[in-house]
Amino acid sequence: MSHSDSPIDDGEVPFGDPIEFPITDELDLHIFRPKEVKGVVPDYLEACREKGILTVRVIHGKGIGNLRRTVESILGKLDWVESHTPASAQMGGWGATMVRLKPLNGSSDTTA
């Protein structure tokens, strides 16, 4: 198949099966496009709650702060987010946000 016959001419990866990755107490947003963040953050945090992971570090990077502000805005709209604060210097400082989630009924925190 020549390059001109390739189904991927624009550099975009075609949609296929969703990519699955392990749900842990850390979400690194560097692997996502900015437009994906609004869906990824709540979905990932909800999956954490389902697994009993109630403390999550969301890594957004320092940059000029746009992604951090987006994350904070998302977290402020989720009623099951108990709190969120900038990470300690050892955990990423301004480049990460620590999120405390409310447990689902009957679940316990496996990160404590």
DRENZAMAR-518328 format. One line per field, with one value per residue: residue in three letters; x, y, z of N, C-alpha, C in turn. Coordinates in nm, 2 decimals. Atoms other than C-alpha are relative to their C-alpha. Layout:
r	c(ALA, ...)
nX	c(X, ...)
nY	c(Y, ...)
nZ	c(Z, ...)
caX	c(X, ...)
caY	c(Y, ...)
caZ	c(Z, ...)
cX	c(X, ...)
cY	c(Y, ...)
cZ	c(Z, ...)
END
This chain:
r	c(MET, SER, HIS, SER, ASP, SER, PRO, ILE, ASP, ASP, GLY, GLU, VAL, PRO, PHE, GLY, ASP, PRO, ILE, GLU, PHE, PRO, ILE, THR, ASP, GLU, LEU, ASP, LEU, HIS, ILE, PHE, ARG, PRO, LYS, GLU, VAL, LYS, GLY, VAL, VAL, PRO, ASP, TYR, LEU, GLU, ALA, CYS, ARG, GLU, LYS, GLY, ILE, LEU, THR, VAL, ARG, VAL, ILE, HIS, GLY, LYS, GLY, ILE, GLY, ASN, LEU, ARG, ARG, THR, VAL, GLU, SER, ILE, LEU, GLY, LYS, LEU, ASP, TRP, VAL, GLU, SER, HIS, THR, PRO, ALA, SER, ALA, GLN, MET, GLY, GLY, TRP, GLY, ALA, THR, MET, VAL, ARG, LEU, LYS, PRO, LEU, ASN, GLY, SER, SER, ASP, THR, THR, ALA)
nX	c(0.09, -0.08, 0.04, 0.12, 0.11, 0.01, 0.12, -0.04, -0.08, -0.01, -0.07, 0.10, 0.01, 0.14, 0.07, 0.02, 0.04, -0.06, -0.12, 0.02, -0.12, 0.03, 0.05, -0.09, 0.02, -0.07, 0.05, -0.09, 0.07, -0.08, 0.03, 0.13, 0.02, 0.08, 0.15, 0.05, -0.01, 0.13, 0.07, -0.09, -0.02, 0.11, 0.01, -0.11, 0.02, 0.11, -0.06, -0.08, 0.10, 0.05, -0.11, -0.03, -0.12, 0.06, -0.09, -0.05, -0.08, 0.02, -0.12, 0.03, -0.12, 0.00, 0.03, 0.05, 0.11, 0.13, 0.05, 0.03, 0.13, 0.10, 0.02, 0.06, 0.14, 0.06, 0.01, 0.10, 0.13, 0.03, 0.05, -0.06, -0.13, 0.00, -0.09, -0.12, -0.10, -0.12, -0.08, -0.12, -0.12, -0.04, 0.10, 0.02, 0.03, 0.10, 0.02, 0.09, 0.10, 0.04, 0.14, 0.06, 0.13, 0.09, 0.02, 0.13, 0.06, -0.05, -0.14, -0.10, -0.12, -0.11, -0.13, -0.03)
nY	c(-0.12, -0.12, -0.10, -0.06, 0.09, 0.02, -0.05, -0.10, -0.10, -0.13, 0.02, 0.03, 0.14, 0.03, 0.05, 0.15, 0.04, -0.09, 0.04, 0.02, -0.01, 0.03, -0.11, -0.01, -0.12, -0.11, -0.03, -0.09, -0.05, -0.03, 0.09, -0.03, -0.13, -0.10, 0.01, 0.12, -0.01, -0.02, 0.13, 0.09, -0.02, 0.06, 0.15, 0.07, -0.01, 0.08, 0.13, 0.01, 0.02, 0.13, 0.09, -0.03, -0.09, -0.12, -0.10, 0.02, -0.11, -0.03, -0.07, -0.08, -0.08, -0.14, -0.08, -0.13, 0.02, 0.03, 0.13, 0.01, -0.07, 0.09, 0.11, -0.06, -0.03, 0.13, 0.05, -0.08, 0.03, 0.14, 0.00, 0.11, -0.03, -0.06, -0.11, 0.00, -0.10, 0.02, 0.10, -0.04, -0.01, 0.14, 0.07, -0.07, -0.14, -0.06, 0.08, 0.11, -0.03, 0.12, 0.00, 0.09, 0.04, 0.06, 0.14, 0.05, 0.06, 0.13, 0.02, -0.05, -0.05, 0.10, -0.07, -0.05)
nZ	c(0.00, 0.01, -0.10, 0.04, -0.02, -0.15, -0.05, -0.10, 0.07, -0.07, -0.13, -0.10, -0.02, 0.02, -0.11, -0.01, -0.14, -0.10, -0.07, -0.15, -0.08, -0.14, -0.09, -0.12, -0.08, 0.08, 0.14, 0.07, 0.11, 0.11, 0.11, 0.06, 0.07, -0.08, 0.01, -0.07, -0.14, -0.07, -0.02, -0.06, -0.15, -0.07, 0.03, -0.08, -0.14, -0.03, 0.00, -0.12, -0.10, 0.01, -0.04, -0.14, 0.00, -0.03, 0.01, 0.13, 0.05, 0.15, 0.06, 0.12, 0.03, -0.04, 0.11, -0.03, -0.10, 0.07, -0.03, -0.14, -0.02, 0.05, -0.10, -0.12, 0.03, 0.00, -0.14, -0.07, 0.04, -0.04, -0.14, -0.07, -0.04, -0.14, 0.00, 0.09, -0.04, 0.07, -0.06, -0.07, 0.09, 0.02, 0.09, 0.13, -0.02, 0.08, 0.11, -0.03, -0.10, -0.08, -0.01, -0.09, 0.05, -0.10, 0.03, 0.04, -0.12, -0.04, 0.04, -0.09, 0.07, 0.00, 0.00, -0.14)
caX	c(0.00, 0.15, 0.13, -0.13, -0.35, -0.31, -0.63, -0.44, -0.33, -0.39, -0.18, -0.49, -0.52, -0.85, -1.11, -1.11, -1.15, -1.11, -0.77, -0.78, -0.53, -0.51, -0.71, -0.46, -0.44, -0.27, -0.41, -0.15, -0.32, -0.02, -0.13, -0.46, -0.56, -0.69, -1.04, -1.05, -0.98, -1.34, -1.46, -1.15, -1.12, -1.48, -1.48, -1.14, -1.23, -1.56, -1.37, -1.14, -1.45, -1.58, -1.24, -1.24, -0.95, -1.05, -0.73, -0.61, -0.32, -0.41, -0.10, -0.16, 0.18, 0.27, 0.28, 0.08, -0.20, -0.47, -0.50, -0.48, -0.77, -0.97, -0.92, -1.01, -1.33, -1.42, -1.36, -1.57, -1.87, -1.85, -2.06, -1.87, -1.54, -1.48, -1.18, -0.89, -0.57, -0.24, 0.00, 0.29, 0.63, 0.72, 0.41, 0.44, 0.35, 0.16, 0.19, -0.05, -0.37, -0.46, -0.82, -1.02, -1.33, -1.64, -1.69, -1.96, -2.21, -2.04, -1.69, -1.37, -1.05, -0.79, -0.52, -0.52)
caY	c(0.00, 0.33, 0.63, 0.79, 0.48, 0.49, 0.53, 0.76, 1.06, 1.34, 1.20, 1.12, 0.78, 0.61, 0.53, 0.17, -0.02, 0.19, 0.17, 0.03, 0.11, 0.02, 0.24, 0.35, 0.64, 0.86, 1.01, 1.16, 1.39, 1.44, 1.14, 1.30, 1.57, 1.89, 1.83, 1.49, 1.60, 1.71, 1.35, 1.17, 1.33, 1.25, 0.90, 0.81, 0.94, 0.76, 0.44, 0.51, 0.54, 0.21, 0.05, 0.21, 0.45, 0.77, 0.97, 1.04, 1.25, 1.42, 1.53, 1.82, 1.99, 2.34, 2.52, 2.84, 2.69, 2.63, 2.26, 2.30, 2.55, 2.31, 2.03, 2.26, 2.36, 2.00, 1.90, 2.19, 2.06, 1.70, 1.66, 1.34, 1.52, 1.59, 1.82, 1.91, 2.09, 2.15, 1.86, 1.89, 1.97, 1.60, 1.50, 1.75, 2.09, 2.31, 2.05, 1.81, 1.83, 1.59, 1.49, 1.34, 1.15, 1.06, 0.69, 0.50, 0.36, 0.07, 0.12, 0.19, 0.37, 0.12, 0.39, 0.46)
caZ	c(0.00, -0.10, 0.14, -0.08, -0.04, 0.34, 0.53, 0.77, 0.57, 0.82, 1.11, 1.31, 1.47, 1.36, 1.62, 1.73, 2.05, 2.36, 2.52, 2.87, 3.13, 3.50, 3.75, 4.02, 4.26, 3.98, 3.66, 3.43, 3.19, 2.97, 2.76, 2.67, 2.43, 2.60, 2.46, 2.62, 2.97, 3.05, 3.00, 3.12, 3.47, 3.59, 3.43, 3.59, 3.93, 3.92, 3.84, 4.13, 4.36, 4.23, 4.32, 4.67, 4.57, 4.74, 4.72, 4.37, 4.23, 3.90, 3.71, 3.48, 3.47, 3.55, 3.22, 3.21, 3.43, 3.17, 3.23, 3.61, 3.60, 3.38, 3.63, 3.92, 3.74, 3.67, 4.03, 4.16, 3.97, 4.10, 4.42, 4.51, 4.53, 4.90, 4.84, 4.61, 4.68, 4.50, 4.56, 4.81, 4.66, 4.69, 4.49, 4.21, 4.36, 4.13, 3.86, 4.03, 4.23, 4.51, 4.51, 4.79, 4.68, 4.88, 4.91, 4.74, 4.99, 5.18, 5.03, 5.21, 5.11, 4.99, 4.98, 5.35)
cX	c(0.09, -0.06, -0.13, -0.13, -0.03, -0.13, 0.02, 0.09, 0.02, 0.07, -0.09, 0.00, -0.15, -0.06, -0.01, -0.05, 0.06, 0.13, -0.02, 0.13, -0.04, -0.05, 0.09, -0.04, 0.07, -0.06, 0.10, -0.06, 0.08, -0.02, -0.13, 0.00, -0.08, -0.15, -0.05, -0.01, -0.14, -0.08, 0.09, 0.00, -0.12, -0.01, 0.11, -0.03, -0.12, 0.04, 0.08, -0.10, -0.05, 0.10, 0.03, 0.12, -0.06, 0.10, 0.08, 0.09, -0.02, 0.11, -0.04, 0.11, -0.02, -0.04, -0.05, -0.13, -0.13, -0.06, -0.03, -0.14, -0.12, -0.03, -0.07, -0.15, -0.08, -0.03, -0.10, -0.14, -0.04, -0.04, 0.07, 0.15, 0.00, 0.09, 0.11, 0.09, 0.12, 0.08, 0.11, 0.11, 0.05, -0.09, -0.03, -0.03, -0.11, -0.03, -0.09, -0.10, -0.04, -0.15, -0.05, -0.14, -0.09, -0.02, -0.13, -0.06, 0.06, 0.14, 0.09, 0.12, 0.11, 0.14, 0.05, 0.11)
cY	c(0.12, 0.10, 0.07, -0.08, -0.02, 0.06, 0.11, 0.10, 0.13, -0.01, -0.03, -0.15, -0.03, -0.05, -0.15, -0.04, 0.10, -0.06, -0.01, 0.01, -0.02, 0.13, 0.00, 0.14, 0.12, 0.00, 0.10, 0.05, 0.03, -0.09, 0.03, 0.13, 0.09, -0.02, -0.12, 0.01, 0.01, -0.13, -0.10, 0.01, -0.06, -0.15, -0.07, 0.01, -0.08, -0.15, -0.02, -0.03, -0.14, -0.11, 0.03, 0.09, 0.14, 0.12, -0.01, 0.13, 0.02, 0.09, 0.07, 0.08, 0.14, 0.09, 0.14, -0.01, -0.03, -0.13, -0.01, 0.07, -0.08, -0.11, 0.05, 0.03, -0.13, -0.05, 0.07, -0.03, -0.15, -0.01, -0.11, 0.03, 0.07, 0.12, -0.02, 0.11, -0.02, -0.11, 0.06, 0.01, -0.14, -0.07, 0.07, 0.15, 0.05, -0.08, -0.12, 0.05, -0.13, 0.01, -0.10, -0.03, -0.05, -0.14, -0.03, -0.06, -0.14, -0.02, 0.06, 0.04, -0.11, 0.06, 0.04, -0.09)
cZ	c(0.00, 0.11, -0.05, 0.02, 0.15, 0.05, 0.11, -0.07, 0.08, 0.13, 0.12, 0.01, -0.01, 0.13, -0.01, 0.13, 0.10, 0.06, 0.15, 0.07, 0.15, 0.08, 0.12, 0.07, -0.07, -0.14, -0.06, -0.13, -0.12, -0.12, -0.07, -0.07, 0.09, -0.01, 0.06, 0.15, 0.07, 0.02, 0.08, 0.15, 0.08, -0.01, 0.08, 0.15, 0.04, 0.01, 0.12, 0.12, 0.00, 0.06, 0.15, 0.01, 0.02, 0.01, -0.13, -0.03, -0.15, -0.04, -0.12, -0.05, 0.04, -0.11, 0.04, 0.09, -0.06, 0.04, 0.15, 0.03, -0.06, 0.10, 0.12, -0.03, -0.01, 0.14, 0.08, -0.04, 0.04, 0.15, 0.08, 0.02, 0.13, 0.00, -0.10, 0.04, -0.09, 0.08, 0.08, -0.10, -0.04, -0.10, -0.13, 0.01, -0.09, -0.13, 0.02, 0.10, 0.07, 0.02, 0.10, -0.04, 0.12, -0.04, -0.05, 0.12, 0.03, -0.04, 0.09, -0.09, 0.00, -0.01, 0.13, 0.06)
END
